[in-house]
Amino acid sequence: QGGLVGVLELTTSDEFRTIYVEPGSHEEAWWLDVSPDSRLLATAHVDAVVIRDAANGNPLATVPVRDCRSVQFEADGSGLITSGLQGLEFWPVTISAHDGKEALAMGKGRILQEGKTFIEAALGDRGRWVAAAQKSSGSVELHEIVHPLNTFTLTQFPNIESVTATADMHWVAGGSWYGNGVKVWNVPDRRLERDLSF
């Protein structure tokens, strides 16, 4: 918010840390994710995705993705999934040791889906699948990350922007920015299960 990213520990603690982002270094902040080992942060900005040291917020690597709306670490920390105006992409992350120090390197991105505008995305099934909100079509697209052509769509939600999934990807829920309510889909049966209006 306002160019600042905060980290909140969800255990018994009175600590709240503000991660400093140098003014002018990046445009806005859309998303933050924490690596499975809690050592890294990924922040999505309008101009790039940045991998940071969770202990001090220092940038370690920059991923050239513009207009990224969400970024998430794979369940094993081996890569990132980015979702945004450029589409869906997978970015390998490698951590190696040199002279007693660890170095982080980003591999070349692999396109999962391009030519479409996505907003938020969610991982499930131990990182096998990604569900992404496709606002213009009012749908959620699901892609198997290793085999991205294995894909299907859940529909019936105009202006969907937010999406989340259970760990096993059995259920996917979505919401819109200006709309009302939440829709919940049964993924194995590929049907709308609940329309929660409020």
TORPA-4810 file (N, C-alpha, C, O; in nm, 3 decimals):
<nodes>
NODE_1_0.085_-0.117_0.000_0.000_0.000_0.000_0.089_0.123_0.000_0.178_0.136_0.084_Q
NODE_2_0.066_0.212_-0.094_0.147_0.333_-0.101_0.294_0.306_-0.123_0.379_0.382_-0.078_G
NODE_3_0.325_0.196_-0.195_0.465_0.160_-0.219_0.530_0.082_-0.108_0.649_0.052_-0.116_G
NODE_4_0.455_0.048_-0.001_0.511_-0.028_0.110_0.447_-0.166_0.115_0.329_-0.182_0.088_L
NODE_5_0.528_-0.265_0.151_0.481_-0.402_0.168_0.506_-0.442_0.311_0.617_-0.425_0.361_V
NODE_6_0.406_-0.495_0.378_0.422_-0.536_0.517_0.418_-0.687_0.529_0.362_-0.756_0.444_G
NODE_7_0.477_-0.739_0.636_0.475_-0.882_0.666_0.412_-0.900_0.802_0.458_-0.842_0.901_V
NODE_8_0.309_-0.979_0.809_0.242_-1.006_0.935_0.261_-1.153_0.969_0.223_-1.240_0.891_L
NODE_9_0.320_-1.182_1.084_0.340_-1.320_1.126_0.211_-1.372_1.189_0.158_-1.311_1.282_E
NODE_10_0.162_-1.483_1.137_0.034_-1.536_1.183_0.053_-1.636_1.296_-0.011_-1.741_1.299_L
NODE_11_0.142_-1.604_1.389_0.161_-1.682_1.510_0.155_-1.583_1.626_0.136_-1.463_1.606_T
NODE_12_0.170_-1.633_1.745_0.166_-1.545_1.861_0.287_-1.453_1.857_0.399_-1.494_1.888_T
NODE_13_0.263_-1.330_1.819_0.371_-1.233_1.806_0.312_-1.094_1.801_0.201_-1.074_1.752_S
NODE_14_0.385_-0.997_1.852_0.339_-0.859_1.843_0.416_-0.784_1.736_0.416_-0.661_1.733_D
NODE_15_0.482_-0.859_1.647_0.568_-0.798_1.548_0.495_-0.776_1.416_0.427_-0.865_1.365_E
NODE_16_0.510_-0.658_1.363_0.465_-0.627_1.229_0.576_-0.550_1.162_0.615_-0.443_1.210_F
NODE_17_0.628_-0.603_1.054_0.741_-0.538_0.987_0.696_-0.471_0.859_0.616_-0.527_0.784_R
NODE_18_0.746_-0.355_0.834_0.724_-0.285_0.709_0.846_-0.303_0.622_0.958_-0.272_0.662_T
NODE_19_0.824_-0.354_0.502_0.934_-0.373_0.408_0.950_-0.244_0.328_0.856_-0.199_0.262_I
NODE_20_1.067_-0.188_0.335_1.093_-0.061_0.268_1.119_-0.084_0.119_1.201_-0.167_0.082_Y
NODE_21_1.048_-0.012_0.037_1.071_-0.011_-0.107_1.114_0.129_-0.144_1.041_0.226_-0.121_V
NODE_22_1.231_0.140_-0.201_1.286_0.271_-0.233_1.191_0.347_-0.325_1.148_0.294_-0.427_E
NODE_23_1.158_0.471_-0.290_1.067_0.550_-0.374_1.116_0.558_-0.518_1.234_0.581_-0.544_P
NODE_24_1.024_0.538_-0.610_1.058_0.546_-0.751_1.115_0.419_-0.809_1.139_0.412_-0.930_G
NODE_25_1.139_0.315_-0.725_1.201_0.193_-0.777_1.100_0.104_-0.847_1.136_0.032_-0.941_S
NODE_26_0.975_0.107_-0.803_0.872_0.025_-0.867_0.737_0.098_-0.861_0.712_0.179_-0.772_H
NODE_27_0.652_0.066_-0.958_0.520_0.127_-0.965_0.418_0.040_-0.892_0.397_-0.076_-0.927_E
NODE_28_0.356_0.096_-0.792_0.247_0.032_-0.717_0.287_-0.107_-0.667_0.392_-0.160_-0.703_E
NODE_29_0.203_-0.163_-0.584_0.223_-0.299_-0.534_0.088_-0.369_-0.534_-0.006_-0.324_-0.467_A
NODE_30_0.078_-0.479_-0.609_-0.049_-0.549_-0.622_-0.058_-0.673_-0.534_-0.167_-0.709_-0.489_W
NODE_31_0.054_-0.739_-0.509_0.046_-0.871_-0.447_0.174_-0.902_-0.372_0.282_-0.853_-0.406_W
NODE_32_0.161_-0.985_-0.270_0.278_-1.034_-0.195_0.257_-1.181_-0.163_0.147_-1.220_-0.123_L
NODE_33_0.362_-1.262_-0.180_0.357_-1.403_-0.141_0.485_-1.437_-0.067_0.589_-1.376_-0.089_D
NODE_34_0.475_-1.536_0.020_0.588_-1.581_0.101_0.628_-1.720_0.055_0.541_-1.805_0.033_V
NODE_35_0.757_-1.745_0.041_0.804_-1.876_-0.004_0.772_-1.982_0.101_0.753_-1.949_0.218_S
NODE_36_0.765_-2.110_0.060_0.730_-2.216_0.156_0.821_-2.223_0.278_0.775_-2.262_0.385_P
NODE_37_0.948_-2.187_0.263_1.040_-2.189_0.378_1.045_-2.055_0.452_1.123_-2.039_0.545_D
NODE_38_0.961_-1.960_0.410_0.948_-1.827_0.473_1.073_-1.741_0.462_1.088_-1.644_0.536_S
NODE_39_1.162_-1.775_0.371_1.286_-1.698_0.357_1.279_-1.592_0.248_1.359_-1.498_0.247_R
NODE_40_1.184_-1.607_0.157_1.175_-1.514_0.045_1.036_-1.453_0.036_0.937_-1.512_0.079_L
NODE_41_1.030_-1.334_-0.020_0.905_-1.268_-0.052_0.902_-1.243_-0.202_1.006_-1.218_-0.263_L
NODE_42_0.785_-1.250_-0.260_0.767_-1.209_-0.399_0.663_-1.099_-0.401_0.552_-1.118_-0.350_A
NODE_43_0.696_-0.984_-0.458_0.603_-0.873_-0.466_0.575_-0.842_-0.613_0.666_-0.833_-0.695_T
NODE_44_0.447_-0.826_-0.644_0.405_-0.795_-0.781_0.377_-0.647_-0.793_0.301_-0.590_-0.715_A
NODE_45_0.440_-0.585_-0.891_0.424_-0.442_-0.917_0.377_-0.422_-1.061_0.371_-0.517_-1.139_H
NODE_46_0.343_-0.300_-1.095_0.300_-0.271_-1.231_0.414_-0.293_-1.330_0.391_-0.337_-1.443_V
NODE_47_0.538_-0.264_-1.288_0.651_-0.270_-1.380_0.733_-0.397_-1.372_0.813_-0.424_-1.462_D
NODE_48_0.718_-0.478_-1.265_0.801_-0.598_-1.250_0.755_-0.678_-1.128_0.675_-0.631_-1.047_A
NODE_49_0.809_-0.799_-1.118_0.796_-0.881_-0.997_0.933_-0.884_-0.932_1.034_-0.900_-1.001_V
NODE_50_0.937_-0.868_-0.801_1.064_-0.862_-0.729_1.069_-0.972_-0.623_0.974_-0.989_-0.546_V
NODE_51_1.180_-1.046_-0.621_1.205_-1.144_-0.515_1.289_-1.076_-0.410_1.392_-1.015_-0.441_I
NODE_52_1.246_-1.087_-0.283_1.314_-1.016_-0.175_1.353_-1.111_-0.062_1.293_-1.217_-0.044_R
NODE_53_1.453_-1.071_0.011_1.491_-1.139_0.134_1.385_-1.106_0.239_1.364_-0.989_0.271_D
NODE_54_1.320_-1.208_0.294_1.212_-1.184_0.390_1.262_-1.121_0.519_1.186_-1.054_0.588_A
NODE_55_1.389_-1.142_0.551_1.443_-1.090_0.677_1.459_-0.938_0.674_1.439_-0.872_0.776_A
NODE_56_1.496_-0.883_0.557_1.523_-0.740_0.553_1.456_-0.667_0.436_1.465_-0.544_0.427_N
NODE_57_1.391_-0.741_0.347_1.323_-0.679_0.234_1.412_-0.643_0.117_1.364_-0.588_0.018_G
NODE_58_1.542_-0.673_0.127_1.633_-0.638_0.018_1.598_-0.715_-0.109_1.571_-0.834_-0.103_N
NODE_59_1.600_-0.648_-0.225_1.571_-0.717_-0.351_1.684_-0.813_-0.389_1.801_-0.778_-0.379_P
NODE_60_1.648_-0.933_-0.432_1.745_-1.034_-0.472_1.740_-1.062_-0.622_1.841_-1.096_-0.682_L
NODE_61_1.623_-1.047_-0.682_1.608_-1.071_-0.825_1.484_-0.998_-0.874_1.390_-0.973_-0.799_A
NODE_62_1.486_-0.963_-1.002_1.372_-0.897_-1.066_1.325_-0.981_-1.183_1.404_-1.028_-1.264_T
NODE_63_1.195_-1.000_-1.190_1.135_-1.079_-1.298_1.065_-0.981_-1.393_0.983_-0.901_-1.349_V
NODE_64_1.098_-0.987_-1.523_1.044_-0.887_-1.617_0.900_-0.913_-1.659_0.873_-0.948_-1.774_P
NODE_65_0.808_-0.897_-1.565_0.666_-0.914_-1.594_0.595_-0.782_-1.565_0.599_-0.732_-1.453_V
NODE_66_0.533_-0.726_-1.666_0.461_-0.601_-1.646_0.315_-0.629_-1.615_0.258_-0.729_-1.659_R
NODE_67_0.256_-0.539_-1.538_0.113_-0.547_-1.503_0.076_-0.681_-1.442_-0.026_-0.741_-1.476_D
NODE_68_0.161_-0.728_-1.351_0.135_-0.854_-1.281_0.039_-0.827_-1.165_0.064_-0.738_-1.084_C
NODE_69_-0.069_-0.903_-1.158_-0.169_-0.882_-1.054_-0.156_-0.980_-0.938_-0.202_-0.952_-0.828_R
NODE_70_-0.094_-1.095_-0.962_-0.067_-1.187_-0.851_0.056_-1.271_-0.884_0.082_-1.302_-1.000_S
NODE_71_0.131_-1.306_-0.780_0.250_-1.390_-0.794_0.251_-1.488_-0.677_0.224_-1.449_-0.563_V
NODE_72_0.283_-1.614_-0.705_0.281_-1.716_-0.601_0.395_-1.814_-0.619_0.428_-1.853_-0.731_Q
NODE_73_0.454_-1.853_-0.507_0.556_-1.956_-0.508_0.492_-2.092_-0.526_0.384_-2.120_-0.473_F
NODE_74_0.560_-2.178_-0.603_0.519_-2.317_-0.611_0.531_-2.379_-0.472_0.604_-2.328_-0.387_E
NODE_75_0.459_-2.490_-0.449_0.456_-2.554_-0.317_0.595_-2.597_-0.270_0.621_-2.599_-0.150_A
NODE_76_0.684_-2.632_-0.364_0.819_-2.674_-0.327_0.921_-2.562_-0.341_1.041_-2.583_-0.322_D
NODE_77_0.875_-2.442_-0.374_0.964_-2.327_-0.386_1.047_-2.324_-0.513_1.135_-2.240_-0.526_G
NODE_78_1.020_-2.414_-0.607_1.104_-2.426_-0.727_1.070_-2.325_-0.835_1.139_-2.318_-0.937_S
NODE_79_0.965_-2.248_-0.815_0.929_-2.151_-0.917_0.819_-2.059_-0.874_0.766_-2.071_-0.763_G
NODE_80_0.784_-1.966_-0.962_0.678_-1.869_-0.939_0.575_-1.880_-1.050_0.608_-1.909_-1.165_L
NODE_81_0.450_-1.856_-1.014_0.344_-1.842_-1.112_0.301_-1.696_-1.110_0.263_-1.644_-1.005_I
NODE_82_0.306_-1.630_-1.225_0.261_-1.492_-1.235_0.133_-1.486_-1.318_0.117_-1.559_-1.415_T
NODE_83_0.044_-1.397_-1.278_-0.084_-1.379_-1.344_-0.108_-1.231_-1.363_-0.092_-1.152_-1.270_S
NODE_84_-0.147_-1.193_-1.484_-0.170_-1.052_-1.507_-0.208_-1.022_-1.650_-0.260_-1.108_-1.721_G
NODE_85_-0.182_-0.900_-1.691_-0.222_-0.856_-1.824_-0.140_-0.923_-1.934_-0.183_-0.923_-2.049_L
NODE_86_-0.024_-0.981_-1.900_0.057_-1.055_-1.998_0.017_-1.201_-2.007_0.069_-1.273_-2.093_Q
NODE_87_-0.072_-1.246_-1.923_-0.113_-1.386_-1.924_-0.063_-1.459_-1.801_-0.035_-1.398_-1.698_G
NODE_88_-0.053_-1.592_-1.812_-0.005_-1.678_-1.704_0.133_-1.730_-1.742_0.154_-1.776_-1.855_L
NODE_89_0.228_-1.723_-1.648_0.363_-1.771_-1.675_0.421_-1.843_-1.554_0.385_-1.814_-1.440_E
NODE_90_0.512_-1.937_-1.582_0.589_-2.006_-1.478_0.734_-1.962_-1.489_0.790_-1.960_-1.599_F
NODE_91_0.795_-1.927_-1.374_0.933_-1.881_-1.371_1.014_-1.968_-1.275_0.987_-1.966_-1.154_W
NODE_92_1.112_-2.045_-1.323_1.193_-2.128_-1.234_1.278_-2.043_-1.138_1.331_-1.939_-1.176_P
NODE_93_1.289_-2.090_-1.015_1.374_-2.026_-0.915_1.479_-2.126_-0.870_1.446_-2.238_-0.831_V
NODE_94_1.606_-2.086_-0.874_1.715_-2.174_-0.832_1.797_-2.104_-0.724_1.835_-1.988_-0.739_T
NODE_95_1.823_-2.176_-0.617_1.909_-2.125_-0.511_2.031_-2.216_-0.502_2.018_-2.336_-0.482_I
NODE_96_2.148_-2.158_-0.518_2.273_-2.234_-0.514_2.369_-2.173_-0.414_2.355_-2.056_-0.378_S
NODE_97_2.466_-2.251_-0.370_2.566_-2.205_-0.272_2.700_-2.185_-0.340_2.747_-2.272_-0.413_A
NODE_98_2.763_-2.068_-0.314_2.896_-2.038_-0.367_2.978_-1.973_-0.256_2.939_-1.871_-0.200_H
NODE_99_3.092_-2.036_-0.224_3.180_-1.982_-0.120_3.106_-1.957_0.011_3.127_-1.855_0.077_D
NODE_100_3.018_-2.049_0.046_2.945_-2.038_0.172_2.828_-1.943_0.170_2.762_-1.923_0.272_G
NODE_101_2.801_-1.882_0.054_2.689_-1.789_0.042_2.588_-1.843_-0.059_2.625_-1.907_-0.157_K
NODE_102_2.463_-1.816_-0.033_2.358_-1.859_-0.124_2.332_-1.753_-0.230_2.337_-1.633_-0.203_E
NODE_103_2.304_-1.799_-0.351_2.271_-1.709_-0.462_2.140_-1.753_-0.524_2.116_-1.873_-0.543_A
NODE_104_2.056_-1.656_-0.557_1.927_-1.686_-0.618_1.933_-1.648_-0.765_1.983_-1.542_-0.801_L
NODE_105_1.880_-1.736_-0.850_1.877_-1.709_-0.993_1.738_-1.741_-1.048_1.676_-1.839_-1.008_A
NODE_106_1.691_-1.658_-1.139_1.563_-1.679_-1.204_1.587_-1.736_-1.343_1.670_-1.685_-1.418_M
NODE_107_1.513_-1.843_-1.377_1.522_-1.900_-1.510_1.430_-1.828_-1.607_1.358_-1.736_-1.569_G
NODE_108_1.433_-1.872_-1.732_1.348_-1.812_-1.835_1.203_-1.852_-1.812_1.173_-1.966_-1.779_K
NODE_109_1.115_-1.756_-1.829_0.973_-1.781_-1.809_0.915_-1.875_-1.914_0.958_-1.876_-2.029_G
NODE_110_0.818_-1.954_-1.871_0.747_-2.046_-1.961_0.600_-2.006_-1.963_0.535_-2.004_-1.858_R
NODE_111_0.549_-1.976_-2.079_0.411_-1.929_-2.092_0.314_-2.044_-2.071_0.326_-2.149_-2.135_I
NODE_112_0.219_-2.023_-1.983_0.110_-2.119_-1.963_-0.011_-2.080_-2.048_-0.079_-2.166_-2.104_L
NODE_113_-0.037_-1.950_-2.055_-0.148_-1.898_-2.136_-0.118_-1.753_-2.167_-0.094_-1.673_-2.076_Q
NODE_114_-0.119_-1.718_-2.295_-0.098_-1.579_-2.334_-0.214_-1.532_-2.419_-0.298_-1.610_-2.462_E
NODE_115_-0.217_-1.403_-2.442_-0.321_-1.347_-2.525_-0.451_-1.321_-2.451_-0.551_-1.284_-2.512_G
NODE_116_-0.450_-1.341_-2.319_-0.567_-1.314_-2.238_-0.525_-1.232_-2.116_-0.411_-1.239_-2.072_K
NODE_117_-0.619_-1.155_-2.064_-0.594_-1.075_-1.945_-0.645_-1.149_-1.822_-0.763_-1.180_-1.812_T
NODE_118_-0.555_-1.176_-1.730_-0.592_-1.242_-1.605_-0.575_-1.144_-1.489_-0.496_-1.050_-1.496_F
NODE_119_-0.650_-1.167_-1.385_-0.634_-1.085_-1.265_-0.567_-1.175_-1.161_-0.448_-1.206_-1.175_I
NODE_120_-0.636_-1.217_-1.058_-0.574_-1.300_-0.955_-0.571_-1.448_-0.996_-0.648_-1.492_-1.081_E
NODE_121_-0.479_-1.521_-0.934_-0.469_-1.665_-0.957_-0.446_-1.735_-0.824_-0.405_-1.672_-0.726_A
NODE_122_-0.472_-1.864_-0.821_-0.452_-1.945_-0.699_-0.398_-2.081_-0.739_-0.437_-2.137_-0.841_A
NODE_123_-0.307_-2.133_-0.657_-0.250_-2.266_-0.680_-0.320_-2.369_-0.594_-0.372_-2.337_-0.486_L
NODE_124_-0.322_-2.493_-0.641_-0.381_-2.602_-0.564_-0.327_-2.735_-0.609_-0.250_-2.744_-0.705_G
NODE_125_-0.370_-2.841_-0.539_-0.327_-2.977_-0.570_-0.175_-2.988_-0.569_-0.114_-3.034_-0.665_D
NODE_126_-0.115_-2.943_-0.458_0.030_-2.945_-0.438_0.105_-2.873_-0.551_0.213_-2.914_-0.592_R
NODE_127_0.045_-2.765_-0.599_0.108_-2.685_-0.703_0.094_-2.741_-0.843_0.157_-2.690_-0.935_G
NODE_128_0.011_-2.843_-0.861_-0.007_-2.901_-0.995_-0.094_-2.812_-1.084_-0.072_-2.806_-1.205_R
NODE_129_-0.192_-2.745_-1.024_-0.289_-2.668_-1.101_-0.291_-2.522_-1.058_-0.264_-2.489_-0.942_W
NODE_130_-0.322_-2.436_-1.153_-0.343_-2.295_-1.123_-0.481_-2.256_-1.176_-0.519_-2.292_-1.287_V
NODE_131_-0.555_-2.183_-1.093_-0.686_-2.129_-1.131_-0.670_-1.978_-1.143_-0.622_-1.913_-1.050_A
NODE_132_-0.711_-1.921_-1.254_-0.691_-1.778_-1.278_-0.821_-1.712_-1.322_-0.894_-1.764_-1.406_A
NODE_133_-0.847_-1.594_-1.264_-0.968_-1.518_-1.297_-0.949_-1.446_-1.430_-0.856_-1.368_-1.447_A
NODE_134_-1.039_-1.475_-1.525_-1.036_-1.413_-1.657_-1.156_-1.320_-1.667_-1.266_-1.361_-1.704_Q
NODE_135_-1.132_-1.194_-1.632_-1.240_-1.098_-1.612_-1.326_-1.076_-1.736_-1.449_-1.073_-1.725_K
NODE_136_-1.265_-1.061_-1.852_-1.342_-1.024_-1.971_-1.441_-1.132_-2.012_-1.545_-1.101_-2.071_S
NODE_137_-1.411_-1.259_-1.983_-1.503_-1.367_-2.018_-1.589_-1.412_-1.900_-1.675_-1.498_-1.915_S
NODE_138_-1.565_-1.353_-1.782_-1.642_-1.390_-1.664_-1.621_-1.535_-1.624_-1.716_-1.606_-1.591_G
NODE_139_-1.495_-1.578_-1.628_-1.468_-1.719_-1.603_-1.341_-1.739_-1.522_-1.262_-1.646_-1.503_S
NODE_140_-1.324_-1.862_-1.474_-1.200_-1.905_-1.410_-1.139_-2.011_-1.501_-1.204_-2.110_-1.533_V
NODE_141_-1.014_-1.989_-1.543_-0.944_-2.089_-1.624_-0.853_-2.170_-1.534_-0.781_-2.114_-1.452_E
NODE_142_-0.856_-2.301_-1.549_-0.767_-2.390_-1.476_-0.668_-2.453_-1.573_-0.707_-2.505_-1.677_L
NODE_143_-0.540_-2.448_-1.536_-0.433_-2.504_-1.620_-0.347_-2.596_-1.535_-0.309_-2.561_-1.423_H
NODE_144_-0.315_-2.713_-1.589_-0.215_-2.798_-1.525_-0.079_-2.739_-1.559_-0.047_-2.721_-1.677_E
NODE_145_0.001_-2.708_-1.459_0.123_-2.631_-1.481_0.224_-2.706_-1.567_0.287_-2.645_-1.654_I
NODE_146_0.241_-2.835_-1.545_0.337_-2.912_-1.623_0.286_-2.936_-1.765_0.365_-2.944_-1.859_V
NODE_147_0.156_-2.946_-1.780_0.094_-2.968_-1.912_-0.012_-2.858_-1.934_-0.131_-2.886_-1.922_H
NODE_148_0.030_-2.735_-1.967_-0.063_-2.622_-1.970_-0.175_-2.634_-2.073_-0.275_-2.563_-2.063_P
NODE_149_-0.159_-2.723_-2.172_-0.269_-2.742_-2.267_-0.382_-2.824_-2.207_-0.492_-2.829_-2.262_L
NODE_150_-0.354_-2.887_-2.093_-0.460_-2.955_-2.018_-0.531_-2.847_-1.937_-0.487_-2.812_-1.828_N
NODE_151_-0.639_-2.797_-1.990_-0.706_-2.682_-1.931_-0.857_-2.694_-1.946_-0.906_-2.760_-2.038_T
NODE_152_-0.929_-2.629_-1.857_-1.074_-2.620_-1.870_-1.120_-2.493_-1.801_-1.043_-2.428_-1.730_F
NODE_153_-1.246_-2.458_-1.822_-1.298_-2.330_-1.778_-1.423_-2.348_-1.693_-1.509_-2.431_-1.723_T
NODE_154_-1.432_-2.269_-1.586_-1.553_-2.259_-1.503_-1.612_-2.121_-1.530_-1.541_-2.021_-1.524_L
NODE_155_-1.741_-2.115_-1.561_-1.799_-1.990_-1.610_-1.908_-1.936_-1.518_-1.933_-1.987_-1.409_T
NODE_156_-1.972_-1.830_-1.566_-2.090_-1.769_-1.505_-2.059_-1.668_-1.395_-2.129_-1.666_-1.293_Q
NODE_157_-1.956_-1.586_-1.412_-1.931_-1.482_-1.313_-1.877_-1.357_-1.381_-1.755_-1.342_-1.393_F
NODE_158_-1.965_-1.267_-1.426_-1.920_-1.144_-1.492_-1.827_-1.061_-1.402_-1.852_-1.047_-1.282_P
NODE_159_-1.722_-1.008_-1.460_-1.627_-0.919_-1.391_-1.552_-0.985_-1.277_-1.510_-0.915_-1.185_N
NODE_160_-1.534_-1.115_-1.281_-1.458_-1.183_-1.176_-1.314_-1.131_-1.173_-1.252_-1.114_-1.277_I
NODE_161_-1.263_-1.107_-1.053_-1.126_-1.062_-1.036_-1.051_-1.145_-0.933_-0.932_-1.174_-0.951_E
NODE_162_-1.119_-1.184_-0.825_-1.052_-1.257_-0.717_-1.084_-1.405_-0.726_-1.195_-1.444_-0.762_S
NODE_163_-0.985_-1.487_-0.694_-1.005_-1.631_-0.696_-0.919_-1.695_-0.587_-0.806_-1.652_-0.562_V
NODE_164_-0.973_-1.799_-0.525_-0.897_-1.876_-0.428_-0.937_-2.022_-0.444_-1.041_-2.052_-0.503_T
NODE_165_-0.856_-2.112_-0.391_-0.881_-2.255_-0.409_-0.841_-2.330_-0.283_-0.751_-2.287_-0.210_A
NODE_166_-0.908_-2.442_-0.258_-0.865_-2.529_-0.149_-0.734_-2.596_-0.188_-0.699_-2.601_-0.306_T
NODE_167_-0.663_-2.646_-0.089_-0.531_-2.704_-0.114_-0.535_-2.818_-0.215_-0.442_-2.836_-0.292_A
NODE_168_-0.645_-2.895_-0.214_-0.657_-3.007_-0.307_-0.723_-2.969_-0.439_-0.745_-3.055_-0.524_D
NODE_169_-0.755_-2.841_-0.457_-0.821_-2.788_-0.577_-0.957_-2.853_-0.602_-1.003_-2.861_-0.716_M
NODE_170_-1.020_-2.899_-0.494_-1.156_-2.954_-0.508_-1.257_-2.841_-0.524_-1.355_-2.852_-0.598_H
NODE_171_-1.232_-2.732_-0.453_-1.323_-2.617_-0.456_-1.246_-2.492_-0.500_-1.133_-2.469_-0.459_W
NODE_172_-1.311_-2.414_-0.585_-1.259_-2.284_-0.626_-1.368_-2.182_-0.599_-1.485_-2.204_-0.631_V
NODE_173_-1.329_-2.069_-0.540_-1.425_-1.961_-0.513_-1.375_-1.834_-0.580_-1.255_-1.810_-0.592_A
NODE_174_-1.472_-1.752_-0.622_-1.435_-1.628_-0.689_-1.526_-1.513_-0.649_-1.639_-1.533_-0.606_G
NODE_175_-1.473_-1.393_-0.665_-1.549_-1.272_-0.636_-1.514_-1.164_-0.736_-1.411_-1.172_-0.803_G
NODE_176_-1.600_-1.062_-0.746_-1.573_-0.952_-0.838_-1.548_-0.824_-0.760_-1.584_-0.813_-0.642_S
NODE_177_-1.487_-0.728_-0.827_-1.449_-0.605_-0.759_-1.572_-0.520_-0.724_-1.584_-0.471_-0.612_W
NODE_178_-1.662_-0.502_-0.821_-1.778_-0.417_-0.799_-1.907_-0.496_-0.778_-2.009_-0.438_-0.743_Y
NODE_179_-1.903_-0.625_-0.800_-2.024_-0.705_-0.787_-2.052_-0.746_-0.644_-1.982_-0.707_-0.551_G
NODE_180_-2.156_-0.826_-0.628_-2.196_-0.875_-0.497_-2.183_-1.027_-0.494_-2.205_-1.095_-0.594_N
NODE_181_-2.147_-1.080_-0.376_-2.148_-1.223_-0.356_-2.021_-1.295_-0.400_-1.927_-1.236_-0.454_G
NODE_182_-2.024_-1.424_-0.374_-1.913_-1.514_-0.405_-1.972_-1.638_-0.469_-2.077_-1.687_-0.427_V
NODE_183_-1.904_-1.690_-0.570_-1.946_-1.815_-0.632_-1.844_-1.923_-0.598_-1.724_-1.897_-0.595_K
NODE_184_-1.894_-2.044_-0.573_-1.808_-2.157_-0.538_-1.833_-2.269_-0.639_-1.947_-2.311_-0.661_V
NODE_185_-1.723_-2.318_-0.699_-1.733_-2.425_-0.797_-1.679_-2.556_-0.741_-1.582_-2.558_-0.666_W
NODE_186_-1.742_-2.664_-0.779_-1.694_-2.800_-0.754_-1.607_-2.835_-0.875_-1.657_-2.859_-0.984_N
NODE_187_-1.476_-2.839_-0.854_-1.384_-2.855_-0.967_-1.392_-2.993_-1.031_-1.401_-3.002_-1.153_V
NODE_188_-1.388_-3.104_-0.953_-1.395_-3.235_-1.020_-1.519_-3.252_-1.106_-1.513_-3.313_-1.213_P
NODE_189_-1.633_-3.198_-1.059_-1.758_-3.209_-1.136_-1.777_-3.093_-1.233_-1.868_-3.094_-1.315_D
NODE_190_-1.689_-2.993_-1.223_-1.690_-2.876_-1.312_-1.828_-2.809_-1.316_-1.884_-2.782_-1.422_R
NODE_191_-1.880_-2.784_-1.197_-2.011_-2.720_-1.189_-2.012_-2.614_-1.079_-1.935_-2.620_-0.983_R
NODE_192_-2.101_-2.516_-1.097_-2.121_-2.415_-0.996_-2.198_-2.478_-0.880_-2.310_-2.528_-0.897_L
NODE_193_-2.137_-2.477_-0.762_-2.196_-2.543_-0.645_-2.280_-2.449_-0.561_-2.387_-2.487_-0.514_E
NODE_194_-2.232_-2.327_-0.540_-2.303_-2.231_-0.455_-2.287_-2.090_-0.513_-2.183_-2.054_-0.568_R
NODE_195_-2.393_-2.014_-0.499_-2.391_-1.872_-0.531_-2.427_-1.800_-0.402_-2.544_-1.789_-0.366_D
NODE_196_-2.325_-1.750_-0.334_-2.345_-1.688_-0.202_-2.368_-1.538_-0.221_-2.274_-1.462_-0.244_L
NODE_197_-2.490_-1.497_-0.211_-2.525_-1.357_-0.231_-2.526_-1.281_-0.098_-2.579_-1.330_0.001_S
NODE_198_-2.467_-1.165_-0.098_-2.470_-1.078_0.020_-2.441_-0.934_-0.021_-2.439_-0.845_0.065_F
</nodes>
